[in-house]
Amino acid sequence: MVTQNFGYKKLYIDGTLVDSENKKRAAVICPATGETIAEVAQAGKQDAEKALITAQKGFKYWSKLTLAERTEWMQKLRTAILAKEHELKTAMVHEMGKTYGGAAEDIEALVNALDWYPNAMKNLREEQIPDYENTHTHKMVSKPAGVAVAYLAWNFPLLNVGFKLGPALAAGCSIIIKPSALSPLSTYMIGEILHEINFPAGVINILSGPSKEVATTLTTSTIPAVLTMIGSTATGQKVIADSTTSIKKLGMELGGNAPFIVFEDADFEKALNLAIGLKYSNSGQICVAANRIMVHKNIYDKFLKAYIKKASELTLGFGTKENPDVFMGPVVARADRDRMFDLVKDAVSKGATLEYGGKIPEGLPEKGNWIEPTVVSGITPEMDLFRKETFGPVAGIMSFDSDDEVLALANDTDFGLASYIFTNNHKRIERFTDELEFGEIQINGVKYSIYLPHGGIKNSGIGHDCSHLALDDYLVKKRVSTALF
């Protein structure tokens, strides 16, 4: 496997590419080979403080532009990103281990967000409130909230950028983006693009560095009006706790523990193929992955056998453009691979069966974070594989007997992001739609798009990414009441 070196990338603050004040650099490691593929400027406390002051100035400028003027800049950025599409995809393959086709999803989500949100903002209508005494008129007016700070997960580097950048810019907010230290490269490259097109200074700022220095400085500051993130529930709780130096709007897409429920009357092949795709795409590192696969006892053996066969046929490798047949790459870090082994060990020690995988595949670089697609059957609520968000290519499968049983099992989690149900029984669909405790319920298929709300309940988050609802995080409402003369 031959990796590419992307050189050294700088912070993007106040419209300029700059070294960090501390002159520190962080290596970006390719999870497929263990090789260093780039270095990025590692921000510290002073850089975070500078970004805050800069974003404050950027907000004063950006919020005063008309929507048409903001749209023009967003379209200019969109065009520039598409001109560098191959370079950005290749960077994501190298920094995160995803396939070239998977990286295309990131680019598509980013450019779609830049294209879609100006129209969504244009379509917002002022709410008119009736006055029952006929003495006043009342309306609700939306205004930009202020400076936003966005903390991003490593699993979809540029998709996550798009989910925050699109609504923030359209609403009139400036934004500070902190990508994960595990996959900062492609986001830093967006900073280079912004610099090249002379995007208005201070409106977007990009920096990554140790959370204790950078994130704590940003979160505890009284400058941000909005804190938004995509990440783990534990990180979300930390951000919420640190944010209380002032009252800030919070938008969080956090962990998931999705049940994938297959009844005996389901379209078997569709359910099977989606269960494979939702578990092993992006090496299982997806918040809406099929975490707990629950199959009716009458088709359980057939489903398990077919699932094992499909999992065993998946192609592993370094998913560059030259390797289009690769379905699954490595996991992002060695610690995450070790965590997969621990989940399997815990489940087997408590009575589950390792049906396939659970090993390091042969013929791939030893320093890479490789693990075979893994299937574990007979999981129970006592196992970590049932309780925790797997976030990796280990499928836990279990059987169930009745609607009551599987509904209770599905809801037996602190998370509440995505859920999936496959059945043709309309009464059952009505019941499960009503009683499943998840922010998303997908029935007999799967669809995600920039115009569809994406959000969780319980410990899975606050607010929504995607759709017009995402704009709520970046807008404040004013009531305007006018007396009638």
C-alpha positions in Angstrom: 0.0 0.0 0.0 1.4 3.4 -1.0 0.2 6.4 0.9 0.4 10.0 -0.2 2.0 12.8 1.8 -0.1 16.0 2.1 2.6 18.1 3.7 2.0 20.7 6.4 -1.4 22.5 6.9 -1.9 25.7 8.8 -4.7 27.0 10.9 -7.3 29.3 9.2 -8.0 32.3 11.4 -9.2 35.8 10.3 -9.1 34.9 6.7 -5.4 33.9 6.8 -3.5 30.6 7.0 -1.3 30.9 10.1 1.0 28.8 12.3 -0.1 28.2 15.8 1.2 30.6 18.4 3.0 27.8 20.1 4.5 26.5 16.8 3.4 23.0 17.6 2.5 20.5 14.9 0.5 17.3 15.1 1.0 14.3 12.9 -1.9 12.9 10.9 -1.7 9.1 10.9 -3.1 6.9 8.1 -5.1 4.1 9.9 -4.5 1.8 7.0 -0.7 1.8 7.2 0.2 3.6 10.4 2.3 6.1 8.4 2.3 9.8 8.9 0.6 11.4 5.9 0.6 15.1 7.0 1.3 17.5 9.7 -1.2 20.2 10.9 -0.6 23.2 13.0 -1.8 22.3 16.6 -3.7 25.2 18.1 -3.4 26.2 21.7 -5.2 28.5 24.1 -4.0 31.7 22.4 -5.2 30.6 19.0 -8.6 29.8 20.4 -8.8 33.2 22.0 -7.8 34.8 18.7 -10.4 32.9 16.8 -13.1 34.0 19.2 -12.2 37.7 18.8 -12.0 37.2 15.1 -15.3 35.4 14.8 -16.9 38.2 16.8 -15.8 40.7 14.2 -16.7 38.3 11.4 -20.2 38.1 12.8 -20.7 41.8 12.7 -19.9 41.8 9.0 -21.6 38.6 7.9 -24.8 39.2 9.8 -25.3 42.6 8.0 -25.0 41.0 4.5 -28.3 40.3 2.7 -29.2 36.6 2.2 -28.4 37.1 -1.5 -24.9 38.3 -0.7 -24.3 35.4 1.7 -25.6 33.0 -0.9 -23.2 34.3 -3.5 -20.2 33.6 -1.2 -21.6 30.2 -0.3 -21.9 29.3 -4.0 -18.4 30.5 -4.6 -17.1 28.2 -1.8 -19.2 25.3 -3.2 -17.7 25.8 -6.7 -14.1 25.9 -5.2 -14.7 22.7 -3.2 -15.9 20.8 -6.3 -12.8 22.0 -8.1 -10.7 20.2 -5.4 -13.0 17.2 -5.1 -10.5 14.5 -5.8 -7.9 16.0 -3.5 -10.4 16.2 -0.7 -11.7 12.7 -1.2 -8.1 11.3 -1.3 -7.3 13.2 2.0 -10.3 11.6 3.7 -9.3 8.1 2.6 -5.9 8.6 4.0 -6.7 10.3 7.3 -9.8 8.3 8.3 -9.5 5.0 6.3 -12.9 5.3 4.5 -13.3 4.3 0.9 -13.1 6.7 -2.0 -16.8 6.1 -2.6 -17.5 6.8 1.0 -15.6 10.0 0.8 -17.8 11.0 -2.1 -20.7 11.0 0.3 -18.9 13.6 2.5 -18.3 15.9 -0.5 -21.9 15.5 -1.6 -23.2 16.4 1.8 -21.0 19.4 2.1 -21.8 21.0 -1.3 -25.5 20.1 -0.9 -25.6 21.9 2.5 -24.0 25.0 1.0 -26.6 24.9 -1.8 -29.7 24.0 0.1 -29.6 26.2 3.2 -29.8 29.6 1.5 -33.1 28.4 0.0 -34.3 27.0 3.3 -33.5 30.4 4.9 -35.3 32.2 2.1 -38.4 30.0 2.6 -38.6 30.8 6.4 -41.8 32.8 7.0 -42.5 35.3 9.7 -45.0 33.8 12.1 -48.1 36.0 12.5 -49.8 35.8 15.9 -53.4 36.7 16.2 -54.5 39.4 18.7 -57.7 38.3 20.3 -58.6 41.8 21.5 -57.9 43.4 18.1 -55.6 46.0 19.7 -52.2 45.0 18.2 -50.5 43.1 15.5 -47.8 40.5 16.4 -45.1 38.8 14.5 -42.0 36.7 15.2 -38.8 37.8 13.5 -35.7 35.5 13.1 -32.2 37.0 13.5 -28.7 35.5 13.5 -27.8 34.3 17.0 -24.1 35.2 17.0 -20.8 33.4 17.0 -21.1 29.6 16.7 -18.5 27.0 17.8 -18.7 23.6 16.1 -17.0 20.5 17.5 -16.9 17.7 14.9 -16.5 14.0 15.0 -13.8 12.2 12.9 -16.0 9.7 11.1 -17.4 11.9 8.4 -14.9 14.8 8.3 -16.5 17.0 5.6 -20.1 15.8 5.9 -19.9 17.0 9.5 -18.5 20.3 8.3 -21.4 20.7 5.9 -24.0 19.9 8.5 -22.7 22.9 10.6 -21.4 25.3 7.9 -24.6 25.3 5.8 -27.1 26.4 8.3 -24.7 28.7 10.2 -23.7 30.7 7.2 -27.2 30.9 5.8 -28.6 32.1 9.1 -26.0 34.9 9.3 -23.7 33.4 12.0 -19.9 33.3 12.0 -18.4 30.0 13.0 -15.3 28.4 14.6 -14.8 24.8 13.4 -12.8 22.4 15.5 -12.3 19.1 13.7 -11.2 16.0 15.5 -7.5 15.5 16.0 -7.9 12.1 14.4 -9.1 13.5 11.0 -8.3 17.3 10.7 -6.6 17.1 7.3 -9.5 17.6 4.9 -11.0 20.3 7.1 -7.7 22.2 7.1 -7.8 21.9 3.3 -11.1 23.6 3.4 -9.3 26.4 5.2 -6.9 26.6 2.3 -9.8 26.9 -0.2 -11.4 29.6 1.9 -8.1 31.5 1.8 -7.7 31.0 -2.0 -11.1 32.5 -2.7 -10.7 35.4 -0.2 -13.7 34.4 1.8 -14.7 37.3 4.2 -12.2 37.3 7.1 -13.4 36.0 10.4 -16.6 34.5 9.2 -15.2 30.9 9.2 -12.2 29.9 11.4 -10.7 26.4 11.5 -8.4 25.1 14.2 -7.7 21.8 16.0 -5.7 21.1 19.1 -5.9 19.5 22.6 -9.4 19.8 24.0 -8.1 20.9 27.4 -6.6 24.0 25.8 -8.8 24.7 22.7 -12.2 23.3 23.4 -12.3 24.4 27.0 -11.2 27.9 26.0 -13.9 28.1 23.3 -16.7 26.5 25.5 -16.1 28.6 28.6 -15.9 31.9 26.7 -18.9 34.2 26.9 -18.4 35.1 23.2 -20.2 32.1 21.5 -23.9 32.3 21.3 -24.1 28.8 19.9 -22.3 25.5 20.8 -22.9 22.7 18.3 -21.3 19.3 18.0 -21.3 15.9 16.6 -19.7 13.4 18.9 -20.1 11.1 21.9 -22.6 11.5 24.7 -19.7 11.8 27.2 -18.2 14.7 25.2 -21.6 16.4 24.9 -22.1 16.2 28.7 -18.6 17.8 29.2 -19.4 20.6 26.7 -22.8 21.3 28.4 -21.1 21.5 31.9 -18.4 23.8 30.7 -20.7 26.1 28.8 -22.5 27.6 31.8 -20.3 30.7 32.0 -23.1 32.2 29.9 -26.4 31.1 28.4 -25.7 29.6 25.0 -27.8 27.7 22.5 -26.9 24.1 22.3 -27.2 21.7 19.3 -25.8 18.2 19.7 -25.9 15.0 17.7 -24.5 12.4 20.1 -24.2 8.6 20.5 -26.6 6.0 19.2 -27.6 2.4 19.9 -29.9 1.6 17.0 -32.1 -1.4 17.0 -32.6 -3.1 13.6 -35.8 -5.2 13.9 -36.7 -7.8 11.3 -40.0 -9.5 11.6 -40.9 -12.8 9.8 -43.1 -11.0 7.3 -40.4 -8.6 6.2 -38.8 -8.3 2.8 -35.9 -10.7 3.7 -33.3 -9.7 1.1 -33.9 -6.0 1.6 -33.6 -6.3 5.4 -30.5 -8.5 5.0 -28.7 -6.2 2.6 -29.4 -3.1 4.6 -28.4 -4.8 7.9 -25.0 -5.5 6.2 -24.7 -2.0 4.8 -25.7 -0.2 8.0 -23.2 -2.2 10.0 -20.0 -2.4 7.9 -20.2 0.8 5.8 -17.5 3.2 7.0 -16.2 0.2 9.0 -19.3 0.5 11.3 -18.2 4.0 12.5 -21.6 5.6 12.0 -23.9 7.0 14.7 -26.9 5.5 13.0 -25.3 2.1 12.4 -27.4 -1.1 13.0 -26.1 -1.6 16.5 -28.4 -4.4 17.8 -29.8 -6.6 15.1 -33.0 -8.3 16.3 -34.6 -11.0 14.2 -37.8 -12.9 14.7 -37.2 -16.5 15.9 -38.9 -18.0 12.9 -36.4 -16.6 10.4 -33.4 -16.2 12.8 -31.4 -19.2 11.7 -31.9 -18.4 8.0 -31.0 -14.7 8.5 -28.0 -15.4 10.6 -26.6 -17.9 8.0 -27.1 -15.4 5.2 -25.7 -12.5 7.2 -22.5 -14.5 8.0 -22.1 -15.4 4.3 -22.4 -11.7 3.2 -20.1 -10.5 5.9 -17.5 -13.0 4.9 -17.6 -11.9 1.3 -16.9 -8.2 2.0 -13.6 -6.9 0.5 -11.2 -5.2 3.0 -8.5 -2.9 2.0 -7.2 0.6 1.4 -10.1 2.2 -0.4 -8.3 4.6 -2.7 -9.7 5.6 -6.1 -7.6 2.8 -7.6 -9.4 0.2 -5.4 -13.1 0.6 -6.1 -14.0 -2.9 -5.0 -13.0 -2.3 -1.4 -16.1 -2.2 0.8 -14.5 -1.7 4.2 -11.3 -0.1 5.4 -9.6 -0.1 8.9 -11.0 1.5 12.0 -9.6 4.9 12.8 -7.3 4.1 15.7 -5.6 1.1 17.4 -7.5 1.8 20.6 -10.8 1.5 18.7 -9.7 -1.9 17.3 -8.8 -3.1 20.8 -12.2 -1.9 22.0 -13.8 -4.2 19.3 -11.9 -7.2 20.6 -13.0 -6.3 24.1 -16.7 -6.2 23.1 -16.4 -9.6 21.5 -14.6 -11.1 24.5 -17.2 -9.7 26.9 -20.1 -11.1 24.8 -18.5 -14.5 24.4 -17.7 -14.7 28.1 -21.4 -14.1 28.8 -22.7 -16.8 26.5 -22.7 -15.3 23.0 -21.1 -17.0 20.0 -18.5 -15.6 17.7 -19.8 -16.7 14.3 -17.3 -15.0 12.1 -14.3 -12.6 12.2 -13.0 -11.2 15.4 -9.4 -11.4 14.1 -6.8 -9.2 12.4 -7.0 -10.1 8.7 -3.9 -11.4 6.9 -2.1 -9.7 4.1 -2.7 -6.1 5.2 -0.1 -3.7 6.8 0.6 -4.7 10.4 0.7 -1.1 11.6 -2.8 -0.5 10.2 -5.9 -0.8 12.4 -7.4 -3.7 10.6 -10.1 -6.0 11.9 -12.3 -8.5 10.0 -16.0 -7.8 9.7 -17.3 -9.6 12.8 -20.6 -11.4 13.6 -21.6 -12.3 17.2 -24.9 -14.2 17.7 -27.0 -14.6 20.8 -26.3 -11.3 22.4 -28.3 -10.3 25.6 -28.9 -7.1 27.6 -26.1 -8.1 30.0 -23.4 -7.7 27.4 -21.5 -4.5 26.4 -22.3 -5.3 22.8 -26.0 -4.7 23.6 -25.5 -1.7 26.0 -22.7 0.3 24.4 -22.5 2.1 21.1 -20.2 -0.3 19.1 -19.0 2.3 16.5 -17.1 -0.4 14.7 -17.5 -3.5 12.4 -18.9 -5.9 15.0 -22.5 -7.0 14.5 -24.5 -8.2 17.5 -27.5 -10.4 16.5 -30.3 -11.8 18.7 -33.6 -13.4 18.3 -37.0 -12.4 19.7 -40.4 -14.1 20.1 -43.0 -11.4 20.3 -43.8 -7.7 19.6 -43.9 -6.9 23.3 -40.5 -8.5 23.8 -38.7 -6.8 21.0 -40.2 -3.4 21.7 -38.9 -3.7 25.3 -35.5 -4.8 24.1 -35.3 -2.0 21.5 -36.1 0.7 24.1 -33.8 -0.8 26.8 -31.1 1.8 26.2 -30.1 5.3 27.3 -29.7 6.3 23.6 -32.4 7.4 21.3 -31.1 8.3 17.8 -32.0 6.0 15.0 -34.1 2.8 14.8 -35.2 0.5 12.0 -38.1 -1.8 11.6 -39.0 -4.3 8.8 -42.5 -5.6 8.6 -45.6 -5.4 6.4 -48.0 -5.5 9.3 -49.6 -2.0 9.3 -51.0 -2.3 12.9 -47.5 -3.2 14.1 -46.0 -0.3 12.2 -48.5 2.1 13.9 -47.7 0.7 17.3 -43.9 0.7 16.9 -44.0 4.2 15.4 -45.8 5.4 18.5 -43.8 3.4 21.1 -40.2 3.3 19.8 -38.2 5.8 21.9 -35.9 7.2 19.1 -35.7 10.4 17.2 -35.7 8.6 13.9 -37.8 5.6 13.0 -37.1 4.1 9.5 -39.6 1.6 8.2 -38.8 -1.0 5.5 -36.0 1.1 4.1 -33.4 3.7 4.9 -33.1 7.3 3.7 -31.0 10.3 4.8 -30.8 13.6 3.0 -30.0 17.2 3.7 -33.7 18.1 3.8 -34.6 15.4 6.3 -34.3 16.1 10.0 -31.6 14.1 11.8 -31.7 14.2 15.6 -32.1 12.1 18.7 -33.8 12.0 22.0 -32.7 10.8 25.5 -28.9 10.8 25.6 -28.6 11.0 21.9 -28.7 14.8 21.6 -30.4 18.1 21.4 -31.9 19.7 18.3 -31.4 18.5 14.7 -28.8 18.5 11.9 -30.1 18.7 8.4 -33.5 20.1 7.3 -35.0 23.5 8.1 -34.9 22.5 11.8 -31.1 22.9 11.9 -31.6 26.6 11.3 -33.2 26.9 14.7 -29.8 26.4 16.4 -28.4 29.6 14.7 -31.4 31.9 14.9 -33.0 33.8 17.8 -36.6 34.9 17.8 -38.0 38.3 18.4 -41.6 39.2 19.1 -42.6 42.4 17.5 -46.0 43.8 18.7 -47.4 46.9 17.2 -50.4 48.8 18.7 -53.2 49.6 16.3 -54.2 53.2 16.1 
